[in-house]
Amino acid sequence: MNVLQFGIYLPVALLSLVIIGFLVFPFCMICLSFLSPKRNKIVPSNPANEQTHFACIITVYQNIQIALPAVEALLKSKYDNYHIYLVADNCKAEHVSNLPFNSQKVTVLVPPVSFHAKVKSIQFAVEHFKYPHTHCLIFDADNLAAETFLATIHSYITVGYQAVQGRRTAKNLNTPYACADAMGELYKNYIERYVPYLLGSSATIAGSGMAVETGLFIRFLQNPAICEALAQQQVIVAEDKMLQNYLATQNVVIAFANDAIVYDEKVTQAAQVKRQRTRWLYAYFQNLPHALNLVGSGLLGANLNRLIMGMFSLIPPMFLLLATACLLTAANIVLLPVGWALAMAIAIAIFGGTILWTLYLSQAPLVIWQSLWVLPAFVFNQFLSLLQIRKAKYNFLTTTHTHSARINEVENKNR
């Protein structure tokens, strides 16, 4: 083998090893999680001892009507120690003035100027707190919290957790695209949240349905990374990843409350897939240096929380990982001994089996299994999102919500 050949083979071999590692890592972590004493152990809820006071922050952009069921769902909560802050950014004045709320638990906040930024809306809510809340809970406008959600989050806080992520589950499964999106949520809930929690590490943050101790959350909002980005008028599309990184650096473990359910709207059309995934892909690549830093500091400091969180944050989105693996398999056939291509093929099979195993362990609804045929089209639209990834640098690319439903309607469908 001459120098030129070695210069080609070595990068392909090293990249193949990295991709094989990414493909089999989730399977290995699931296997390890079955040894955890936390498995099937439900944290006891004690809503009668309501020491936790939640600030429930709902951010809405332009269409405040979408958020009305979210407020209604929280008002039906079995836990009573909370207050709702609805931040109406760039919403029509006539819609804001005619809201149907008749509760002292709701404060509607209208920014003096349009923020066009979720983080600014959250900061605005924090600046206008009416009570000394112990914890902040963040919701998207389309989220519907189950009536036991607050009580369950409270129970995790009472056993010592400063940050808790609830389980987001599909509000709608009305189209094949919605089912494909829900499948991804099930996978992330199990692989990136439940498994790390069982292993004593942190769940990744979903972007909504999470509670953080108020002082800790305010320090996050005031940290230089946030302040500098906002001062430079940058669009922050990965505030959830920034928050989980910050919590990891503060040695805070994020619990995953698998039994605290918040319903989330899933995309129903191809255009929504492209728009949403463009934002997510940009957030993934933007977060890569921070994920590498977590892995490095976790290894050097023997910090399991940072190491596991960093590893899960490094894994590329499923479609990108599989596409890269398939291309490398072809390259291995041409450039490397046959064993390399075989190893890559086995790793791909393990990864595909892990996805199906995760759906089984998550007790995925039958309609999701029946919609697996749409995955090629779903993946194709994610590839199209790569072509417009630069847009996310200048535009938050909010997802348009069209599925309006009340909490009782959604829960009746899921029974």
C-alpha positions in Angstrom: 0.0 0.0 0.0 1.5 3.3 -1.1 1.2 6.7 0.7 -1.6 7.9 -1.5 -3.7 4.8 -0.9 -3.0 5.0 2.8 -4.1 8.6 2.8 -7.5 7.6 1.3 -8.0 4.4 3.3 -7.3 5.8 6.7 -10.0 8.5 6.7 -12.6 6.1 5.4 -11.6 3.5 8.0 -11.7 6.0 10.9 -15.0 7.5 9.8 -16.4 4.0 9.4 -15.5 3.2 13.0 -17.1 6.4 14.2 -20.4 5.7 12.3 -20.4 2.0 13.5 -20.0 3.3 17.0 -23.0 5.7 16.6 -25.1 2.9 15.1 -24.6 0.4 17.9 -24.4 2.8 20.8 -28.2 3.1 21.4 -28.5 -0.7 21.4 -25.8 -1.1 24.0 -27.3 1.6 26.2 -30.7 0.0 26.1 -29.2 -3.3 27.1 -27.4 -1.6 30.0 -30.6 0.2 31.1 -32.3 -3.2 31.8 -29.9 -3.5 34.8 -31.1 -0.2 36.3 -32.9 -0.4 39.7 -35.0 2.6 38.4 -36.7 0.6 35.7 -40.5 0.3 36.4 -40.1 2.3 39.6 -42.7 5.1 39.7 -41.9 8.1 41.9 -44.8 8.5 44.4 -46.8 11.6 43.8 -47.9 13.7 46.8 -49.9 16.6 45.5 -51.3 17.3 48.9 -47.9 18.6 49.9 -47.7 21.3 47.3 -44.4 23.0 48.2 -43.4 23.5 44.6 -44.8 26.7 43.0 -44.7 26.5 39.2 -44.5 29.4 36.8 -46.1 27.9 33.7 -44.8 29.9 30.7 -46.6 29.5 27.4 -45.0 31.4 24.4 -47.2 32.1 21.4 -46.3 33.8 18.1 -48.9 35.6 16.0 -51.8 33.1 16.5 -52.9 33.3 20.1 -56.0 31.1 19.4 -53.7 28.1 19.2 -52.7 28.5 22.9 -56.3 28.6 24.3 -56.5 24.8 24.7 -53.1 24.8 26.4 -54.2 27.3 29.0 -57.5 25.4 29.5 -55.6 22.1 30.0 -53.4 23.6 32.7 -56.5 25.1 34.5 -57.8 21.5 34.8 -54.7 20.4 36.6 -55.1 18.4 39.8 -52.1 20.3 41.2 -53.1 23.8 42.5 -49.8 25.6 43.2 -49.1 27.3 39.9 -49.6 30.4 37.8 -49.8 30.7 34.0 -48.0 33.4 32.0 -49.2 33.5 28.4 -46.8 35.7 26.3 -48.6 36.9 23.2 -45.8 38.0 20.8 -47.0 39.8 17.6 -50.6 38.9 18.2 -53.6 41.0 17.1 -54.8 43.3 19.8 -58.5 42.3 19.3 -57.6 38.7 19.8 -55.7 39.4 23.0 -58.5 41.6 24.5 -61.2 39.0 23.9 -59.6 36.0 25.6 -62.2 33.8 27.4 -60.1 33.3 30.6 -61.9 33.9 33.9 -59.2 32.8 36.2 -56.8 34.6 38.6 -54.2 31.9 37.6 -53.7 33.4 34.2 -51.6 36.5 33.3 -51.5 37.5 29.6 -48.3 39.4 28.7 -48.1 41.5 25.5 -44.5 42.6 24.6 -44.2 46.3 23.7 -42.4 45.3 20.5 -42.4 42.1 18.6 -39.7 39.8 19.7 -39.8 37.1 17.0 -37.8 35.0 19.5 -38.9 32.3 21.9 -36.1 33.1 24.3 -37.0 36.8 24.5 -40.6 35.8 25.3 -39.5 33.6 28.1 -37.3 36.3 29.5 -40.2 38.7 29.3 -42.4 36.3 31.3 -39.7 35.9 34.0 -39.3 39.6 34.3 -43.1 39.9 35.0 -43.5 37.1 37.6 -46.2 37.9 40.1 -45.1 35.3 42.7 -41.9 33.9 44.0 -42.1 30.7 41.9 -39.8 27.8 42.9 -39.7 26.4 39.4 -40.3 27.4 35.8 -42.2 25.2 33.4 -41.9 25.9 29.6 -44.7 25.0 27.2 -45.2 25.5 23.5 -48.5 27.0 22.3 -49.8 23.7 21.0 -49.0 21.7 24.1 -51.7 20.1 26.2 -50.6 19.1 29.8 -52.4 16.1 31.3 -54.3 16.9 34.5 -51.7 14.9 36.5 -48.7 16.5 34.7 -47.9 19.2 37.3 -48.4 16.8 40.3 -46.1 14.2 38.7 -43.4 16.8 37.9 -43.7 18.0 41.5 -43.1 14.4 42.8 -39.8 14.2 41.0 -38.8 17.6 42.4 -39.6 16.5 45.9 -37.0 13.7 45.7 -34.3 16.1 44.8 -34.2 16.9 41.1 -33.7 20.5 40.1 -34.7 19.9 36.5 -37.3 17.5 35.1 -38.3 16.7 31.5 -41.9 15.4 31.0 -42.8 13.0 28.3 -44.1 14.6 25.1 -46.5 12.4 23.2 -48.4 12.8 20.0 -51.6 14.9 20.2 -52.5 13.9 16.6 -51.9 10.8 14.5 -54.2 12.0 11.7 -51.8 11.6 8.7 -48.9 9.3 7.8 -46.5 12.2 8.3 -47.9 12.8 11.8 -47.3 9.1 12.6 -43.8 9.3 11.2 -43.1 12.4 13.4 -44.6 10.6 16.4 -42.4 7.6 15.8 -39.3 9.9 16.0 -40.7 11.3 19.3 -41.1 7.8 20.7 -37.6 6.9 19.7 -36.1 10.1 21.3 -38.2 9.7 24.5 -36.9 6.2 25.0 -33.3 6.4 23.7 -32.3 10.0 24.6 -34.4 10.5 27.7 -35.6 7.4 29.5 -32.4 5.3 28.9 -30.0 8.0 30.2 -32.2 8.7 33.2 -32.2 4.9 34.0 -28.4 5.0 33.8 -28.1 7.9 36.2 -27.4 10.5 33.6 -29.5 13.3 32.2 -32.4 13.2 29.8 -32.1 15.5 26.8 -34.5 18.4 26.9 -37.4 18.3 24.4 -37.9 22.1 24.1 -41.1 22.1 26.1 -42.7 20.2 29.0 -39.6 20.7 31.2 -39.3 22.2 34.6 -36.2 23.9 36.0 -35.5 25.5 39.4 -36.2 29.2 39.0 -32.8 30.6 40.2 -31.0 28.1 38.0 -33.2 29.0 35.0 -32.7 32.7 35.5 -28.9 32.2 35.6 -29.1 30.3 32.3 -31.1 33.2 30.7 -28.5 35.6 31.9 -25.4 33.6 30.8 -23.1 35.2 28.2 -24.0 32.8 25.4 -27.7 33.9 25.5 -27.0 37.6 26.2 -24.4 37.9 23.4 -26.5 36.1 20.9 -29.5 38.4 21.6 -27.4 41.5 21.7 -26.1 40.7 18.2 -29.7 40.0 17.0 -28.9 36.4 16.3 -31.7 33.8 16.0 -31.5 31.3 18.8 -33.0 28.0 17.4 -31.4 25.6 20.0 -32.4 27.1 23.3 -33.2 23.6 24.5 -29.7 22.2 23.7 -28.2 25.4 25.3 -30.2 24.8 28.4 -29.2 21.1 28.7 -25.5 21.9 28.1 -25.7 24.6 30.8 -27.3 22.3 33.3 -24.6 19.7 32.6 -21.8 22.2 33.2 -23.6 23.0 36.5 -23.5 19.3 37.5 -27.3 19.2 37.4 -28.9 15.9 36.5 -32.1 16.2 34.4 -34.7 13.6 35.4 -37.1 12.1 32.8 -40.7 11.9 34.2 -42.0 9.2 31.9 -45.3 9.3 33.6 -45.7 13.1 33.2 -47.5 13.4 29.9 -47.8 16.5 27.7 -49.4 16.2 24.3 -47.6 17.8 21.4 -48.8 18.5 17.9 -47.1 16.5 15.1 -46.5 17.8 11.6 -49.0 16.6 9.1 -47.6 17.8 5.7 -44.3 17.6 3.8 -43.8 21.3 3.9 -44.0 21.3 7.7 -41.4 18.5 7.8 -38.9 20.5 5.7 -39.4 23.6 7.8 -39.2 21.9 11.2 -36.2 19.7 10.3 -34.3 22.6 8.8 -34.4 24.2 12.3 -33.5 20.9 14.0 -30.6 20.2 11.6 -29.2 23.7 12.1 -29.5 23.2 15.9 -27.7 19.9 15.7 -24.7 21.2 13.8 -24.6 24.3 15.9 -24.4 22.2 19.1 -21.7 19.8 17.9 -18.7 21.7 19.5 -20.6 21.8 22.8 -21.4 18.1 22.6 -17.7 17.3 22.0 -16.8 19.5 25.0 -19.2 17.5 27.2 -17.7 14.2 26.1 -14.2 15.6 26.7 -14.9 17.0 30.1 -16.9 13.9 31.0 -13.9 11.6 30.1 -11.3 13.8 31.8 -13.4 14.5 34.9 -14.9 11.0 35.1 -18.3 12.7 34.9 -20.9 10.1 33.7 -23.6 12.7 33.4 -21.6 14.9 30.9 -20.2 11.9 29.1 -23.5 10.2 28.3 -25.3 13.4 27.5 -22.5 14.4 25.2 -22.5 11.1 23.4 -26.2 11.2 22.8 -25.9 14.8 21.6 -23.2 13.8 19.1 -25.3 11.1 17.3 -26.5 12.5 14.0 -30.2 12.6 13.1 -31.4 9.2 12.1 -31.8 9.8 8.4 -28.3 11.4 8.2 -26.7 8.6 10.2 -28.2 5.9 8.0 -27.5 7.7 4.7 -23.8 8.2 5.8 -23.6 4.5 6.8 -25.0 3.3 3.5 -22.5 5.5 1.6 -19.6 4.2 3.7 -20.7 0.6 3.1 -20.4 1.2 -0.6 -17.0 2.9 -0.1 -15.8 0.1 2.1 -16.6 -2.5 -0.6 -14.4 -0.6 -3.1 -11.6 0.6 -0.8 -11.3 -1.7 2.2 -11.2 -5.4 3.0 -14.6 -7.2 2.8 -14.8 -7.3 6.6 -15.3 -3.5 6.9 -18.4 -3.6 4.6 -19.8 -6.6 6.5 -19.3 -4.8 9.9 -21.0 -1.7 8.6 -24.0 -3.8 7.3 -24.3 -5.5 10.6 -24.2 -2.2 12.4 -27.0 -0.8 10.1 -29.1 -3.9 10.8 -28.6 -3.4 14.6 -29.6 0.2 14.4 -32.7 -0.6 12.4 -33.6 -3.3 14.8 -33.1 -0.9 17.7 -35.6 1.5 16.2 -38.2 -1.2 16.0 -37.3 -2.5 19.4 -37.8 0.9 20.8 -41.2 1.2 19.3 -42.1 -2.1 20.9 -40.8 -1.1 24.3 -42.6 2.2 24.0 -45.9 0.4 23.1 -46.3 2.4 19.9 -49.9 2.6 18.7 -50.9 0.3 15.8 -51.4 3.2 13.5 -47.7 4.1 13.8 -46.6 0.6 12.8 -49.1 0.8 9.9 -47.5 4.1 8.7 -43.9 2.8 8.5 -44.4 2.8 4.7 -44.3 6.6 4.6 -40.7 6.8 6.1 -39.0 7.0 2.7 -41.0 10.1 1.8 -40.5 11.5 5.3 -36.7 11.0 5.0 -36.7 12.5 1.5 -38.2 15.7 2.9 -35.6 15.8 5.6 -32.9 15.7 2.9 -34.6 18.6 1.2 -34.3 20.5 4.5 -30.5 20.2 4.2 -30.7 22.5 1.2 -32.2 25.3 3.1 -30.4 24.9 6.4 -28.8 28.4 6.1 -32.2 29.9 6.5 -32.3 28.9 10.1 -29.5 31.3 10.8 -31.7 34.2 10.2 -35.2 32.8 10.8 -36.6 30.8 13.7 -38.7 28.8 11.1 -41.7 28.3 13.4 -43.9 25.4 12.7 -47.5 26.2 11.7 -50.0 24.6 14.0 -53.3 23.5 12.5 -54.6 20.8 14.8 -56.7 22.4 17.5 -58.0 20.0 20.1 -58.9 20.1 23.8 -57.3 18.0 26.4 -60.4 15.9 27.1 -60.7 15.1 23.4 -57.1 14.0 23.1 -57.2 11.9 26.3 -60.4 10.2 25.3 -58.7 9.1 22.0 -55.7 7.7 23.9 -57.7 5.6 26.4 
